[in-house]
Amino acid sequence: MSARTPLIAGNWKMYKTEAQAEDYIQALLPLLSSVDGVEVAICVPFTDLRAMVDSARGSRVEVYAQNMHQEPEGAFTGEVSPVMLSDVGVQGVVLGHSERRACFGETDKALALKVPAALEAGLRPILCVGETEEERDNDDTERKLRQQVRDGLARVPDERLAEVTIAYEPIWAIGTGRVASAEQAQEAVAFVRALVGDRDQRAAEGVRILYGGSVKPENAAELLGQADVDGALVGGASLDAECFAQIVAAATR
């Protein structure tokens, strides 16, 4: 039995005004009141961060940002620093989501700086990795994951590797309605764990690796039941409080 505590993180992407976010959190908190043995996070737009930190205070729900710049301050118009996130009370941050990579040019080189910067600021980073449909069809999944994990963790000291959560998100299963089979998810997540083990075996045993890719209440239990899957990074299904709570409940079984 793994000693790793599951994490269910809901990625809202660019959804919910502050008023909508307040309605959501007030609906979600009672649904989670009896849940135990699982950590829960909502990854919300910058404009919702302070309100969600205030409303979730004292509950089991943590609040994560969806991106950040690696520098503590500077002439970077439109960016937000890890220090700013910590100051608001944010507990973690998603880094390298496939949409950031595909739409905004996020690179492994940038993530190699962002991941340790998040740790230094006291934030819990979720490093996202995953392959495209073309890469999977060309049997290039392992090469892609090896590069992303190696580069993303390159500047993280061995003794802090287990503090990074890694989310395996097959890009071909995000927002498409497709989902990796439980066996495919387990195979890829186990490979990612082995990559961490190449650096430090103890860290590999402690690092949490999530699955992300069209996770829904209907498939959550099977995916979360895999030996190496330590939770989920949930997209669209996290926008509905009841659906999200059902996925959280699946992680406790």
Disulfide bonds with the S-S distance in Angstrom:
none
